[in-house]
């Protein structure tokens, strides 16, 4: 199997730190001996319990080995519904679980495959019949009903010109005068102003048998409002099909005389697994936890989203297997994040209050190598963005470590909104201090950001976000290498002491001192909200 082949290769390969930008930064940050890589199998066989030894062993080559395996798994997947992906409920995801769990077991971790019920969605169809036949790209809304609807398309207060600002379907009055009395009417609504949930509720209440939400089409905003939108209906379960589509498809469907056919097959309940790996420390009641989602979207292998976070975390775990940190270390690879944070939520909700209390902190790594990256830190102290959620006390100390590390190695960084819109949501809802790193998704880079981090202004931080092109070529090696070092650093740092987070006394990390400076401060390059975040894991349409 692939696990044995890769494990053998990575155990015999010499680990070297390339003379890349990250290697130069480490040479500046660590004693001079740290710039010399450990020979051969030394990294795998020794206790990497000092900053010098651990950072010496964390290399881009080591992380990339896992990315290559994730790509291979997707390429070789013969899943009958979604070949070529590692999405929840597919063969590709199951193989990813086997690969990660196998390496961790071999390294000596106690590994639990935590079962997670997932809803498996079959591909949907959105076919325009008149006036011009077309097959439109689409995404099933979370909370969609199922069935086949063929009939007239009824635009609801849409705006196709200018900035395309609209409040389509936000009020029941938007449907006044529209004919939705037929047996098969499709309400066409536009992203903007209110939640997808409100739009779907109002459309069905007005008599629509199906709802199509198309993207706003605003090219001046912070995110991509042109491509296929992925609606989430909050707590609403629609009666009929609800699909998202692109602005271009919405323009076509809004033409007079449009008819269409929609098909949404009833979803199937399946079981996937979170991979939970633990390394007990002297303090069993002070658990330092980090996680990354292992699943991709259905259209591709998901190498940046979120192979990068999964691979960097896996390499950290393997290199820390013999570290003997005083705090208990726990690593997680989450199932079905792309379906709405399903795996992490199921895990946290399944813990007893006593088990949740054992978790000192949680660190989240979702997209840490975006090809047109910026270096982002979850803004726990709200120095840039007021958080739309309650920030658990102690989270600021996690942010401080990330920012101080970037400062130490001479890397500019910026704040990313502490929004809960990734797998840390369930943790912060239960009062567990949290933090994380992020390098950008569908938001477009500004000229100011290009001047700071390089890349291309006007392009998305990840031009292949949720697309088939999120392949082994879709990451930035410099961003991934710097963040892999930081992920390992933070795990070792808190593995020895969480006192700044929760007041539990710790110990000094062995070896030469690695003194962090005061954080230099975020660059403040995001004029609007979000800090590079415009994910689709909530129900907001605007």
C-alpha positions in Angstrom: 0.0 0.0 0.0 1.0 3.6 -0.4 1.6 4.1 3.3 4.3 1.5 3.4 6.0 2.8 0.3 6.0 6.4 1.4 7.0 5.6 5.0 10.0 3.7 3.8 11.0 6.5 1.5 10.7 9.2 4.0 12.5 7.2 6.7 15.6 6.6 4.5 15.7 10.0 2.9 18.3 12.5 4.3 16.6 15.6 5.7 18.4 18.8 4.6 17.5 22.4 5.0 17.7 23.9 1.6 19.4 27.3 1.2 16.1 28.9 0.5 14.6 32.0 2.1 13.2 30.0 5.0 16.6 28.3 5.6 18.3 31.7 5.6 15.7 32.9 8.1 16.3 30.0 10.4 20.0 30.6 10.3 19.3 34.2 11.5 16.9 33.1 14.2 18.8 30.0 15.6 22.3 29.3 16.7 24.5 28.7 13.7 24.4 24.9 14.2 20.7 24.9 13.5 21.4 25.7 9.9 23.0 22.4 9.5 20.5 19.6 8.9 20.5 16.4 10.9 22.0 13.5 8.9 20.0 10.6 7.5 17.5 9.0 9.9 18.6 11.2 12.9 15.5 13.3 12.8 13.1 10.3 12.9 15.0 8.4 15.6 15.9 11.1 18.2 13.9 13.2 20.6 13.4 16.5 18.8 12.8 18.3 22.1 14.6 21.5 21.5 13.7 24.3 19.1 17.1 23.8 17.4 16.6 20.1 16.7 12.9 20.3 15.7 13.3 23.3 13.4 16.4 21.7 11.9 14.3 18.7 10.9 11.1 20.5 9.6 11.8 20.9 5.8 9.7 21.7 2.8 10.8 18.4 1.3 9.3 16.5 4.2 6.0 18.4 4.1 5.9 18.1 0.3 6.1 14.2 0.5 2.7 14.3 2.1 1.3 16.6 -0.5 2.5 14.3 -3.2 0.8 11.4 -1.5 -2.5 13.4 -1.2 -2.3 14.2 -5.0 -1.5 10.5 -5.8 -4.5 9.4 -3.7 -6.8 11.7 -5.6 -5.3 10.8 -9.0 -5.8 7.0 -8.3 -9.2 7.3 -6.7 -11.8 5.4 -8.7 -14.7 6.7 -6.6 -17.9 6.1 -8.7 -19.3 9.6 -8.0 -16.3 11.9 -7.4 -13.1 10.4 -8.8 -10.0 12.6 -8.5 -11.0 14.1 -5.2 -10.6 13.5 -1.4 -14.0 14.8 -0.5 -16.0 13.6 2.5 -17.7 10.2 1.9 -15.4 9.2 -1.0 -12.7 6.6 -1.6 -10.2 9.4 -1.8 -11.0 10.6 1.7 -10.9 7.0 3.1 -7.4 6.5 1.5 -6.2 9.8 3.0 -7.3 8.6 6.5 -5.4 5.4 6.0 -2.3 7.2 4.9 -2.2 9.7 7.8 -3.2 7.1 10.5 -0.7 4.5 9.3 2.2 6.9 9.5 1.2 8.1 13.0 0.8 4.5 14.3 4.2 3.6 13.0 5.6 6.6 14.7 4.2 5.4 18.1 1.1 7.5 18.5 -2.1 6.3 20.0 -4.4 6.7 17.1 -8.2 6.8 17.2 -10.4 6.8 14.1 -13.3 8.8 15.4 -16.5 8.0 13.4 -18.4 11.0 12.0 -21.8 10.8 10.3 -21.6 12.8 7.1 -24.2 13.6 4.5 -23.0 12.6 1.0 -24.4 14.7 -1.8 -24.6 13.4 -5.3 -23.8 15.8 -8.2 -26.7 18.2 -9.0 -27.8 19.4 -12.4 -28.8 22.9 -13.5 -29.8 22.9 -17.2 -31.2 25.9 -19.0 -33.7 24.8 -21.6 -34.7 28.2 -23.2 -34.1 30.6 -24.7 -30.5 29.3 -25.1 -29.8 25.7 -23.9 -26.9 25.5 -21.4 -25.5 23.4 -18.6 -24.6 25.7 -15.8 -22.1 25.1 -13.0 -23.7 24.8 -9.6 -23.4 23.8 -6.0 -26.0 22.2 -3.7 -26.9 24.5 -0.8 -26.4 23.0 2.7 -30.0 22.5 3.7 -31.3 21.9 0.2 -34.3 19.6 -0.4 -34.2 17.1 -3.2 -36.1 16.3 -6.3 -36.4 17.3 -10.0 -38.1 20.5 -11.0 -38.6 21.7 -14.6 -40.3 25.0 -15.3 -40.2 28.7 -15.7 -37.4 30.8 -14.1 -38.7 33.8 -12.2 -36.1 36.5 -11.4 -36.7 38.1 -8.0 -35.6 41.8 -7.7 -32.2 41.1 -9.3 -29.7 43.8 -10.3 -27.5 42.9 -13.3 -25.8 46.4 -13.9 -23.4 48.7 -12.1 -22.3 47.5 -8.7 -25.1 44.9 -8.8 -26.1 45.9 -5.2 -29.4 44.3 -4.4 -31.7 42.9 -1.7 -33.1 40.2 -3.9 -35.6 38.0 -2.0 -34.8 39.6 1.4 -38.4 40.7 1.9 -41.7 38.9 1.2 -42.7 42.0 -0.7 -40.0 41.3 -3.3 -42.3 38.5 -4.6 -45.4 40.8 -5.0 -46.7 40.6 -8.6 -44.6 37.6 -9.5 -46.3 34.5 -10.9 -45.2 31.5 -8.8 -48.5 29.7 -8.9 -47.5 27.1 -11.4 -46.6 23.5 -10.6 -42.9 24.0 -11.2 -41.5 27.5 -10.7 -37.8 28.2 -10.1 -37.1 31.4 -8.2 -33.9 33.1 -9.3 -32.4 35.2 -6.5 -29.1 37.1 -6.3 -26.5 37.1 -3.5 -26.5 40.2 -1.5 -27.7 42.0 1.7 -29.4 39.2 3.7 -28.7 35.6 4.4 -29.2 32.7 2.0 -31.5 31.3 4.5 -33.9 34.3 4.4 -33.8 34.2 0.6 -34.7 30.5 0.4 -37.4 30.8 3.1 -39.1 33.7 1.3 -39.0 32.0 -2.1 -40.5 28.8 -0.9 -43.2 30.7 1.1 -44.1 32.6 -2.1 -44.6 29.3 -3.9 -41.4 28.4 -5.6 -40.7 24.7 -6.0 -36.9 25.4 -6.5 -34.5 28.2 -5.8 -31.3 29.2 -7.6 -29.0 31.7 -5.9 -26.5 33.3 -8.3 -23.4 35.3 -7.3 -23.7 39.1 -7.0 -21.3 39.9 -9.8 -19.6 42.8 -8.0 -15.9 43.0 -9.2 -14.9 45.8 -6.8 -15.5 44.0 -3.5 -13.0 42.1 -1.4 -13.9 38.6 -2.6 -14.9 36.7 -5.7 -18.5 37.6 -6.5 -18.4 36.1 -10.0 -17.9 32.3 -9.5 -20.3 29.7 -8.3 -21.6 30.6 -4.8 -22.0 27.8 -2.2 -25.1 28.7 -0.2 -25.6 27.5 3.4 -29.1 27.8 4.7 -28.3 28.0 8.4 -30.9 26.1 10.4 -33.5 26.0 7.5 -34.3 22.7 5.7 -35.7 23.6 2.3 -38.6 21.6 0.9 -37.3 21.7 -2.7 -33.9 22.0 -4.4 -31.7 25.0 -3.6 -28.6 25.5 -5.8 -25.9 28.1 -6.0 -24.4 29.2 -9.4 -22.2 31.9 -11.0 -23.1 35.5 -11.9 -22.8 34.6 -15.6 -25.3 31.8 -15.2 -27.6 34.1 -13.3 -27.5 36.6 -16.2 -28.4 33.9 -18.7 -31.2 32.5 -16.5 -32.6 36.0 -15.9 -33.4 36.5 -19.6 -37.1 36.7 -20.6 -38.6 33.3 -21.4 -36.1 31.3 -19.5 -36.9 27.8 -18.5 -34.7 25.3 -16.7 -34.4 21.8 -15.3 -33.0 21.2 -11.8 -32.1 17.8 -10.3 -30.9 17.2 -6.8 -30.7 13.5 -5.8 -31.5 12.8 -2.1 -28.3 12.7 -0.1 -27.0 9.5 1.5 -25.8 9.2 5.1 -22.3 7.8 5.3 -19.6 7.4 8.0 -16.2 9.1 7.7 -13.5 9.4 10.4 -11.6 12.1 12.2 -8.0 11.0 12.8 -7.0 11.7 16.4 -3.4 11.1 17.5 -2.2 11.5 21.1 1.2 11.5 22.8 0.6 11.4 26.5 2.8 13.8 28.6 3.5 14.0 32.3 0.4 16.2 32.6 -2.5 14.2 31.2 -4.9 16.9 32.2 -3.3 19.7 30.1 -3.8 18.8 26.5 -2.2 20.9 23.7 -4.2 20.3 20.6 -3.8 21.3 16.9 -5.9 20.3 13.9 -6.4 20.6 10.2 -9.2 19.4 7.9 -8.3 16.4 5.8 -11.1 16.5 3.2 -11.1 18.4 -0.1 -14.1 19.7 -2.0 -15.6 17.3 -4.6 -14.1 18.9 -7.7 -10.4 18.2 -7.0 -7.6 16.9 -4.8 -7.5 19.9 -2.4 -3.8 20.4 -2.1 -3.7 23.9 -0.7 -7.2 23.5 0.8 -6.3 21.8 2.9 -3.5 19.5 2.0 -1.0 22.2 3.2 -2.4 22.3 6.7 -2.8 18.6 6.9 0.8 17.9 5.6 2.5 20.5 7.8 0.7 19.2 10.9 1.5 15.5 10.0 5.2 16.3 9.5 5.2 18.1 12.9 3.5 15.2 14.6 6.0 12.6 13.1 9.0 14.7 14.1 7.7 15.2 17.7 6.9 11.5 18.3 9.8 11.1 20.6 9.8 14.7 22.0 8.5 13.7 25.5 6.9 17.1 26.1 5.5 17.6 29.6 2.0 18.4 28.4 -0.1 15.9 26.5 0.0 16.5 22.7 -3.0 15.8 20.6 -3.2 16.2 16.8 -6.4 16.0 14.7 -7.3 15.6 11.0 -10.9 16.6 10.6 -13.5 15.0 8.4 -16.1 16.9 6.3 -15.0 20.5 7.1 -16.1 21.4 3.6 -19.6 20.1 4.4 -19.9 22.7 7.3 -17.3 21.9 10.0 -18.9 18.5 10.6 -16.0 16.5 11.9 -14.6 19.0 14.4 -18.1 19.9 15.6 -19.1 16.2 16.1 -15.8 15.6 18.0 -16.1 18.5 20.4 -19.8 18.0 21.1 -19.0 14.3 21.8 -16.6 15.1 24.6 -17.8 15.3 28.2 -17.4 18.5 30.1 -14.5 17.0 31.9 -12.8 16.0 28.7 -13.3 19.5 27.2 -11.8 21.0 30.3 -8.6 19.0 29.7 -7.9 20.8 26.5 -5.7 23.8 27.3 -5.8 25.2 23.8 -6.5 24.5 20.2 -4.6 25.6 17.1 -6.2 25.5 13.6 -4.3 25.2 10.3 -6.6 25.7 7.3 -4.8 26.8 4.1 -1.2 27.7 5.1 0.5 27.8 1.7 -1.7 29.8 -0.7 0.0 30.4 -4.0 -0.6 34.2 -3.9 -0.3 34.3 -0.2 -0.2 36.7 2.7 0.8 35.6 6.2 -2.3 35.9 8.4 -2.9 35.3 12.1 -6.3 34.9 13.7 -6.9 38.3 15.4 -7.7 37.1 18.9 -6.9 40.5 20.5 -9.2 42.2 18.0 -6.6 44.8 17.3 -7.8 45.0 13.7 -11.2 43.3 13.5 -14.0 43.2 16.1 -14.7 39.5 16.4 -18.2 38.4 15.5 -17.8 35.6 18.2 -16.8 35.5 21.8 -13.0 35.1 22.0 -12.1 32.7 24.8 -9.6 34.2 27.3 -6.1 33.0 26.6 -6.5 33.1 22.8 -4.5 36.3 22.7 -1.4 34.5 24.1 -1.5 32.1 21.1 -1.7 35.0 18.7 1.3 36.6 20.4 3.4 33.5 19.9 2.6 33.4 16.2 3.2 37.1 15.7 6.4 37.1 17.8 7.8 34.2 15.7 7.1 36.0 12.4 8.8 39.0 13.9 11.8 36.9 15.0 12.4 35.5 11.5 11.7 38.8 9.8 8.4 38.1 8.2 5.6 40.7 7.9 2.2 39.5 8.8 -1.4 40.7 9.1 -4.5 40.0 11.1 -7.2 37.7 9.9 -10.6 38.0 11.5 -11.2 35.7 14.5 -14.5 34.6 13.0 -14.9 30.9 14.0 -15.4 30.1 10.3 -13.2 27.0 10.3 -12.6 24.0 12.6 -11.9 26.1 15.7 -15.6 27.1 15.8 -16.7 24.3 18.1 -13.7 24.9 20.4 -14.3 28.6 20.9 -18.0 28.0 21.4 -17.0 25.8 24.4 -14.6 28.4 25.8 -11.4 26.7 24.7 -8.6 29.2 23.8 -7.8 29.0 20.1 -5.6 30.5 17.4 -4.5 29.7 13.9 -2.7 30.7 10.7 -4.2 31.5 7.3 -2.7 32.5 3.9 -5.8 33.5 2.0 -8.6 32.1 -0.1 -10.9 33.8 -2.7 -10.2 37.4 -1.6 -8.1 39.4 -4.1 -4.6 40.7 -3.3 -4.2 44.5 -3.2 -1.2 46.4 -4.7 -0.1 47.2 -1.1 -0.1 43.5 -0.2 1.8 42.7 -3.4 4.5 45.2 -2.3 4.7 43.4 1.1 4.4 39.7 0.2 5.0 39.6 -3.5 2.6 37.7 -5.8 0.1 39.4 -8.1 -2.3 42.2 -7.2 -5.8 41.7 -8.5 -5.6 37.9 -8.3 -7.1 35.8 -5.5 -4.8 34.7 -2.7 -5.7 31.2 -4.0 -6.8 31.4 -7.6 -7.8 27.7 -7.5 -9.8 28.0 -4.3 -12.5 25.2 -4.4 -11.6 24.5 -8.0 -10.2 21.4 -9.8 -6.9 23.2 -10.3 -6.1 23.0 -6.6 -3.4 20.4 -7.4 0.2 19.7 -6.4 1.2 22.9 -8.3 -1.2 25.1 -6.3 0.9 26.2 -3.3 3.7 28.7 -2.6 6.8 26.8 -1.2 8.1 29.8 0.7 4.8 30.4 2.6 4.4 26.7 3.3 8.0 26.3 4.5 7.8 29.3 6.9 4.4 28.2 8.3 5.5 24.6 8.7 8.3 25.9 10.9 5.9 28.0 12.9 3.4 25.2 13.3 6.2 23.0 14.7 7.5 25.8 16.9 4.1 26.5 18.4 3.4 22.9 19.2 6.8 22.5 21.0 6.4 25.8 22.7 3.0 25.0 24.2 3.9 21.4 24.7 6.2 22.6 27.4 4.2 25.5 28.8 0.7 26.8 28.5 1.0 29.2 31.4 0.4 32.3 29.3 -2.8 30.7 28.0 -4.4 29.0 31.0 -2.1 29.7 33.9 -0.9 26.1 34.2 2.8 26.2 35.2 5.1 24.6 32.6 8.8 24.0 32.0 11.5 25.6 29.9 12.1 24.0 26.5 15.5 22.3 26.7 18.4 23.5 24.7 19.6 26.9 23.6 17.3 29.8 24.4 15.0 30.9 21.6 13.9 34.3 22.8 11.0 35.9 21.0 10.8 39.6 20.5 7.7 41.7 20.9 5.5 41.4 17.9 6.1 44.0 15.2 2.4 44.4 14.7 0.1 43.6 11.8 0.5 45.5 8.5 -3.2 46.5 8.4 -3.6 46.0 4.7 -7.3 45.0 4.8 -9.5 48.0 4.3 -12.7 46.1 4.8 -13.5 43.2 7.2 -12.4 39.7 7.2 -8.6 39.8 6.8 -8.6 37.5 3.8 -11.5 35.4 5.0 -14.5 35.0 2.7 -15.2 31.3 3.3 -18.6 29.7 2.6 -19.1 28.0 5.9 -21.8 30.4 7.1 -25.2 31.6 6.0 -24.4 35.2 5.1 -25.1 36.3 1.5 -23.8 39.8 1.6 
